[in-house]
Amino acid sequence: MSTDAAVRSCPVALPTDRTDPFDLPPELAVLRAEAPVTRVELPAGGWAWLVTRHSDVARLLRDERLSADPTRPGFPFVRPGLRAAARAENRAGQFLRMDAPEHTRLRRLLTGDFMLREIRRLEPEITAMVDTLIDGLAGGEADLVSQFAFPLTSQVICRLLGVPYADHEQFQGRSRQLFSRRHSEADTQRFAAQLQAYMGALVDAKAAAEDPGDDLIGRLVRRHLRRGEVDRDEIVGIALLLLVAGHETTANMIGMAVLTLLEHPGQLARLRTDGGLAGAAVEELLRYHTIVHFGVPRVAVEELTVAGQTIRPGEGVLALLAAANRDPAVFADPDAFDIGREARHHLAFGFGAHQCLGQQLARAELRIALLGLLRRLPDLRLAVPARELSYRTDMATYGVHALPVRW
Ligand code: HEM
């Protein structure tokens, strides 16, 4: 049997079990060293080529022979929920899972709103939100996930989009359910429909108003809907994509960032004495955890070869950002957490055409949240040992379900 045939016929299960909450499943380091492109069985059924080296992941995510469109045959689904997201009725505006030219058309409508300059303008408001949330933490004990990280990132994305924060329980609960690997396809479809109905009503109200407002949805209505460049369902889909992608990821990253710093007192002390390290610390935290921990899925539309392995049209690919970000060929001593390292070329926000649109916003939120917590709560410490926390191993984004702290 040729090597190619042997690899194709003997898939291993996608490694998902961690032995340490701060490290990846140990099999991944072995695969990265010995079989950097290998066939794996996926938890939701089917199989894909698992790609684990930084150079291969970066190259593939720029390769137009791979598609992000989940309606194509062979597209790999790590979670059953993604299958529901692939249905035609859920796809309008969801450019994360589209290819050029549709992806380019929709993404271009938003790039101005997410540029560094625009995000800088929001920073004073984010700082005020951080301070108000810290003011509200009473009694010397709190869960930083539910009482700080989620409220902060939801308030920020609501402010940006023009969604009333008073409705946050509706969309926060639904989007949490969308991210869970536990729900069936039918459940996920129901949650998606509820979110669409909620956002549809909001967009309709703005479209009917004489002045749709100077928030992102209002601007899409005024600049693009009224000129016929997008339709109503596309705006609903774009707003939902931003709402869901924008708060869940960053909230989990804030939780993991605080936990990681508290568990590395030497690094925490460095950051406390030199706030100028905050930007580098944020990059290292993003690299170290890479919370989109099951990677990004694609399907080949043409034959291509990577690391000597042929990938045929219709075969799925899972670009494992988390394994790439621990690649010793790129990051010295990659399993060490070191805020002094140069980590900016990490792939935690993906790479290529779909690289995270909200990355400057996420960076600003993380930096402001961390500096605010360190400044205002100098005695911050865990209320339970890190090993007793409940980790989001079952969710599309890694993190902690709760982070009980004292100060
Ligand atoms: C720490 C926080 C975040 C992480 C780790 C993260 C991670 C990612 C990753 C890995 C991708 C690429 C997915 C792929 O290639 O299939 C992505 C895309 C995206 N992210 Fe983020 N993200 C974060 C925060 C945000 C925020 C705050 C927003 C919006 C307000 C956002 C909006 C988006 C959008 C719209 C896309 C799709 C881009 C496209 O397809 O062109 N993300 N994100």
Residues whose N, C-alpha, C, O or C-beta is under 5 A from the ligand:
A	BS01	HEM	F95 L96 R107 L242 A245 G246 T249 T250 M253 V292 V296 A348 F349 G350 A353 H354 Q355 C356 L357 G358 L361 A362
